[in-house]
Amino acid sequence: MAGKAGSHQTNPPKVPRGRADQRERLSDALRANLRKRKEQARERPADAEAPRRPTLIGKTKA
C-alpha cells in the first residue's frame, strides 16, 4: 500500500555536501579520540583511581 497517508520515507534528509563533509570529519575525529582514551585506560593499572575533577558546586567567588 504505497502512498498511504502518514507513511514514512526511509531515506535520511538531504544535507548540503559541505555539511556532510564536516559531519564525517567530526565523526572520524570523535572515533579516534575515543580509541585513544580507551587505549590510555587500558594502560592504567586496574586498581588506579580515576583522576579527580574539581567540584565547583556551592563555591562562590571571594
A tleap script that builds the chain and sets N, CA, C and O, in Angstrom:
source leaprc.protein.ff14SB
mol = sequence {
  NMET ALA GLY LYS ALA GLY SER HIE GLN THR
  ASN PRO PRO LYS VAL PRO ARG GLY ARG ALA
  ASP GLN ARG GLU ARG LEU SER ASP ALA LEU
  ARG ALA ASN LEU ARG LYS ARG LYS GLU GLN
  ALA ARG GLU ARG PRO ALA ASP ALA GLU ALA
  PRO ARG ARG PRO THR LEU ILE GLY LYS THR
  LYS CALA
}
set mol.1.N position { 0.821 -1.183 0.000 }
set mol.1.CA position { 0.000 0.000 0.000 }
set mol.1.C position { 0.867 1.250 0.000 }
set mol.1.O position { 0.819 2.056 0.929 }
set mol.2.N position { 1.633 1.393 -1.020 }
set mol.2.CA position { 2.482 2.570 -1.147 }
set mol.2.C position { 1.621 3.801 -1.344 }
set mol.2.O position { 0.547 3.736 -1.942 }
set mol.3.N position { 2.109 4.932 -0.832 }
set mol.3.CA position { 1.375 6.177 -0.983 }
set mol.3.C position { 0.326 6.378 0.101 }
set mol.3.O position { -0.436 7.344 0.054 }
set mol.4.N position { 0.281 5.491 1.061 }
set mol.4.CA position { -0.676 5.607 2.157 }
set mol.4.C position { -0.333 6.840 3.000 }
set mol.4.O position { 0.839 7.095 3.278 }
set mol.5.N position { -1.330 7.586 3.396 }
set mol.5.CA position { -1.115 8.794 4.188 }
set mol.5.C position { -0.432 8.430 5.501 }
set mol.5.O position { -0.800 7.451 6.151 }
set mol.6.N position { 0.570 9.226 5.888 }
set mol.6.CA position { 1.273 9.008 7.146 }
set mol.6.C position { 2.435 8.044 7.024 }
set mol.6.O position { 3.080 7.744 8.028 }
set mol.7.N position { 2.728 7.545 5.826 }
set mol.7.CA position { 3.863 6.635 5.680 }
set mol.7.C position { 5.164 7.431 5.783 }
set mol.7.O position { 5.205 8.620 5.468 }
set mol.8.N position { 6.198 6.770 6.221 }
set mol.8.CA position { 7.489 7.429 6.417 }
set mol.8.C position { 8.462 7.003 5.338 }
set mol.8.O position { 8.444 5.862 4.877 }
set mol.9.N position { 9.310 7.935 4.944 }
set mol.9.CA position { 10.359 7.616 3.988 }
set mol.9.C position { 11.535 7.009 4.732 }
set mol.9.O position { 11.783 7.346 5.890 }
set mol.10.N position { 12.252 6.123 4.076 }
set mol.10.CA position { 13.405 5.503 4.708 }
set mol.10.C position { 14.687 6.261 4.403 }
set mol.10.O position { 15.718 5.980 5.014 }
set mol.11.N position { 14.655 7.210 3.479 }
set mol.11.CA position { 15.844 7.973 3.133 }
set mol.11.C position { 16.032 9.121 4.115 }
set mol.11.O position { 15.070 9.820 4.432 }
set mol.12.N position { 17.276 9.332 4.610 }
set mol.12.CA position { 17.514 10.468 5.502 }
set mol.12.C position { 17.394 11.770 4.722 }
set mol.12.O position { 17.533 11.768 3.499 }
set mol.13.N position { 17.141 12.875 5.402 }
set mol.13.CA position { 17.038 14.151 4.697 }
set mol.13.C position { 18.360 14.501 4.030 }
set mol.13.O position { 19.430 14.169 4.540 }
set mol.14.N position { 18.280 15.168 2.897 }
set mol.14.CA position { 19.490 15.565 2.170 }
set mol.14.C position { 20.188 16.683 2.934 }
set mol.14.O position { 19.553 17.629 3.400 }
set mol.15.N position { 21.507 16.555 3.051 }
set mol.15.CA position { 22.319 17.542 3.744 }
set mol.15.C position { 23.276 18.129 2.718 }
set mol.15.O position { 23.857 17.382 1.930 }
set mol.16.N position { 23.456 19.448 2.703 }
set mol.16.CA position { 24.418 20.028 1.764 }
set mol.16.C position { 25.780 19.357 1.913 }
set mol.16.O position { 26.182 19.006 3.022 }
set mol.17.N position { 26.487 19.177 0.808 }
set mol.17.CA position { 27.741 18.415 0.804 }
set mol.17.C position { 28.763 18.952 1.801 }
set mol.17.O position { 29.448 18.164 2.453 }
set mol.18.N position { 28.883 20.255 1.936 }
set mol.18.CA position { 29.836 20.830 2.891 }
set mol.18.C position { 29.550 20.375 4.308 }
set mol.18.O position { 30.466 20.045 5.061 }
set mol.19.N position { 28.288 20.357 4.664 }
set mol.19.CA position { 27.886 19.908 5.997 }
set mol.19.C position { 28.149 18.421 6.175 }
set mol.19.O position { 28.582 17.986 7.242 }
set mol.20.N position { 27.891 17.646 5.136 }
set mol.20.CA position { 28.120 16.208 5.211 }
set mol.20.C position { 29.607 15.930 5.427 }
set mol.20.O position { 29.966 15.064 6.224 }
set mol.21.N position { 30.470 16.660 4.720 }
set mol.21.CA position { 31.915 16.508 4.894 }
set mol.21.C position { 32.315 16.853 6.325 }
set mol.21.O position { 33.111 16.148 6.944 }
set mol.22.N position { 31.759 17.934 6.839 }
set mol.22.CA position { 32.083 18.362 8.192 }
set mol.22.C position { 31.636 17.307 9.201 }
set mol.22.O position { 32.385 16.967 10.118 }
set mol.23.N position { 30.433 16.795 9.038 }
set mol.23.CA position { 29.938 15.757 9.947 }
set mol.23.C position { 30.826 14.520 9.903 }
set mol.23.O position { 31.109 13.909 10.933 }
set mol.24.N position { 31.260 14.159 8.700 }
set mol.24.CA position { 32.121 12.981 8.557 }
set mol.24.C position { 33.463 13.206 9.256 }
set mol.24.O position { 33.962 12.321 9.951 }
set mol.25.N position { 34.046 14.404 9.067 }
set mol.25.CA position { 35.323 14.711 9.730 }
set mol.25.C position { 35.169 14.695 11.246 }
set mol.25.O position { 36.003 14.127 11.952 }
set mol.26.N position { 34.103 15.319 11.746 }
set mol.26.CA position { 33.881 15.343 13.192 }
set mol.26.C position { 33.638 13.942 13.741 }
set mol.26.O position { 34.113 13.601 14.825 }
set mol.27.N position { 32.908 13.145 13.000 }
set mol.27.CA position { 32.640 11.771 13.404 }
set mol.27.C position { 33.931 10.969 13.481 }
set mol.27.O position { 34.147 10.218 14.432 }
set mol.28.N position { 34.788 11.130 12.477 }
set mol.28.CA position { 36.078 10.428 12.469 }
set mol.28.C position { 36.952 10.874 13.635 }
set mol.28.O position { 37.595 10.050 14.285 }
set mol.29.N position { 36.974 12.174 13.900 }
set mol.29.CA position { 37.782 12.706 14.997 }
set mol.29.C position { 37.276 12.183 16.342 }
set mol.29.O position { 38.071 11.865 17.226 }
set mol.30.N position { 35.967 12.095 16.493 }
set mol.30.CA position { 35.387 11.598 17.728 }
set mol.30.C position { 35.758 10.132 17.949 }
set mol.30.O position { 36.121 9.735 19.056 }
set mol.31.N position { 35.663 9.330 16.881 }
set mol.31.CA position { 36.039 7.915 16.989 }
set mol.31.C position { 37.513 7.757 17.348 }
set mol.31.O position { 37.865 6.922 18.181 }
set mol.32.N position { 38.377 8.559 16.719 }
set mol.32.CA position { 39.813 8.486 17.003 }
set mol.32.C position { 40.092 8.861 18.456 }
set mol.32.O position { 40.905 8.220 19.122 }
set mol.33.N position { 39.423 9.888 18.940 }
set mol.33.CA position { 39.594 10.322 20.327 }
set mol.33.C position { 39.136 9.223 21.287 }
set mol.33.O position { 39.803 8.954 22.286 }
set mol.34.N position { 38.016 8.598 20.992 }
set mol.34.CA position { 37.512 7.527 21.843 }
set mol.34.C position { 38.494 6.357 21.878 }
set mol.34.O position { 38.759 5.798 22.942 }
set mol.35.N position { 39.035 5.987 20.706 }
set mol.35.CA position { 40.026 4.900 20.647 }
set mol.35.C position { 41.241 5.225 21.504 }
set mol.35.O position { 41.743 4.375 22.240 }
set mol.36.N position { 41.716 6.492 21.399 }
set mol.36.CA position { 42.888 6.915 22.157 }
set mol.36.C position { 42.609 6.849 23.661 }
set mol.36.O position { 43.452 6.377 24.424 }
set mol.37.N position { 41.446 7.312 24.087 }
set mol.37.CA position { 41.106 7.302 25.507 }
set mol.37.C position { 40.950 5.881 26.041 }
set mol.37.O position { 41.343 5.599 27.173 }
set mol.38.N position { 40.381 4.985 25.236 }
set mol.38.CA position { 40.257 3.588 25.649 }
set mol.38.C position { 41.633 2.955 25.808 }
set mol.38.O position { 41.873 2.196 26.746 }
set mol.39.N position { 42.541 3.275 24.875 }
set mol.39.CA position { 43.901 2.765 24.950 }
set mol.39.C position { 44.579 3.238 26.231 }
set mol.39.O position { 45.229 2.457 26.926 }
set mol.40.N position { 44.421 4.526 26.537 }
set mol.40.CA position { 45.016 5.075 27.751 }
set mol.40.C position { 44.435 4.401 28.986 }
set mol.40.O position { 45.166 4.128 29.939 }
set mol.41.N position { 43.148 4.131 28.985 }
set mol.41.CA position { 42.503 3.484 30.132 }
set mol.41.C position { 43.036 2.067 30.311 }
set mol.41.O position { 43.222 1.614 31.441 }
set mol.42.N position { 43.283 1.366 29.211 }
set mol.42.CA position { 43.815 0.004 29.296 }
set mol.42.C position { 45.240 -0.005 29.843 }
set mol.42.O position { 45.643 -0.962 30.503 }
set mol.43.N position { 46.002 1.050 29.573 }
set mol.43.CA position { 47.387 1.123 30.036 }
set mol.43.C position { 47.481 1.384 31.537 }
set mol.43.O position { 48.482 1.033 32.162 }
set mol.44.N position { 46.457 1.991 32.117 }
set mol.44.CA position { 46.462 2.267 33.555 }
set mol.44.C position { 46.275 0.976 34.334 }
set mol.44.O position { 45.591 0.065 33.866 }
set mol.45.N position { 46.877 0.886 35.522 }
set mol.45.CA position { 46.641 -0.295 36.358 }
set mol.45.C position { 45.163 -0.382 36.756 }
set mol.45.O position { 44.488 0.640 36.888 }
set mol.46.N position { 44.675 -1.593 36.941 }
set mol.46.CA position { 43.261 -1.793 37.251 }
set mol.46.C position { 42.867 -1.144 38.571 }
set mol.46.O position { 41.725 -0.712 38.727 }
set mol.47.N position { 43.793 -1.069 39.523 }
set mol.47.CA position { 43.459 -0.501 40.831 }
set mol.47.C position { 43.712 1.002 40.903 }
set mol.47.O position { 43.540 1.609 41.960 }
set mol.48.N position { 44.118 1.607 39.789 }
set mol.48.CA position { 44.366 3.049 39.763 }
set mol.48.C position { 43.053 3.804 39.935 }
set mol.48.O position { 42.011 3.414 39.407 }
set mol.49.N position { 43.136 4.878 40.679 }
set mol.49.CA position { 41.947 5.697 40.927 }
set mol.49.C position { 41.728 6.652 39.751 }
set mol.49.O position { 42.682 7.140 39.146 }
set mol.50.N position { 40.483 6.903 39.446 }
set mol.50.CA position { 40.145 7.832 38.362 }
set mol.50.C position { 40.615 9.230 38.742 }
set mol.50.O position { 40.557 9.601 39.914 }
set mol.51.N position { 41.075 10.006 37.778 }
set mol.51.CA position { 41.514 11.372 38.088 }
set mol.51.C position { 40.353 12.203 38.647 }
set mol.51.O position { 39.215 12.104 38.188 }
set mol.52.N position { 40.674 13.011 39.636 }
set mol.52.CA position { 39.650 13.859 40.268 }
set mol.52.C position { 39.494 15.157 39.491 }
set mol.52.O position { 40.468 15.737 39.012 }
set mol.53.N position { 38.259 15.595 39.376 }
set mol.53.CA position { 37.970 16.881 38.751 }
set mol.53.C position { 37.486 17.817 39.836 }
set mol.53.O position { 36.740 17.394 40.720 }
set mol.54.N position { 37.886 19.069 39.797 }
set mol.54.CA position { 37.448 19.996 40.840 }
set mol.54.C position { 35.926 20.178 40.824 }
set mol.54.O position { 35.297 20.220 39.767 }
set mol.55.N position { 35.363 20.282 42.010 }
set mol.55.CA position { 33.936 20.492 42.142 }
set mol.55.C position { 33.686 21.977 42.354 }
set mol.55.O position { 34.269 22.588 43.249 }
set mol.56.N position { 32.826 22.551 41.537 }
set mol.56.CA position { 32.557 23.988 41.632 }
set mol.56.C position { 31.162 24.244 42.212 }
set mol.56.O position { 30.762 25.397 42.375 }
set mol.57.N position { 30.442 23.205 42.514 }
set mol.57.CA position { 29.087 23.370 43.045 }
set mol.57.C position { 29.163 23.913 44.463 }
set mol.57.O position { 29.898 23.382 45.295 }
set mol.58.N position { 28.417 24.953 44.737 }
set mol.58.CA position { 28.333 25.507 46.072 }
set mol.58.C position { 29.469 26.445 46.419 }
set mol.58.O position { 29.492 26.987 47.524 }
set mol.59.N position { 30.401 26.654 45.528 }
set mol.59.CA position { 31.515 27.556 45.799 }
set mol.59.C position { 31.195 28.918 45.211 }
set mol.59.O position { 30.581 29.013 44.149 }
set mol.60.N position { 31.608 29.962 45.895 }
set mol.60.CA position { 31.382 31.314 45.411 }
set mol.60.C position { 32.727 32.016 45.238 }
set mol.60.O position { 33.724 31.631 45.849 }
set mol.61.N position { 32.741 33.043 44.403 }
set mol.61.CA position { 33.967 33.813 44.227 }
set mol.61.C position { 34.219 34.646 45.470 }
set mol.61.O position { 33.280 35.180 46.060 }
set mol.62.N position { 35.457 34.760 45.868 }
set mol.62.CA position { 35.800 35.551 47.047 }
set mol.62.C position { 36.160 36.959 46.665 }
set mol.62.O position { 36.477 37.772 47.533 }
savepdb mol mol.pdb
quit
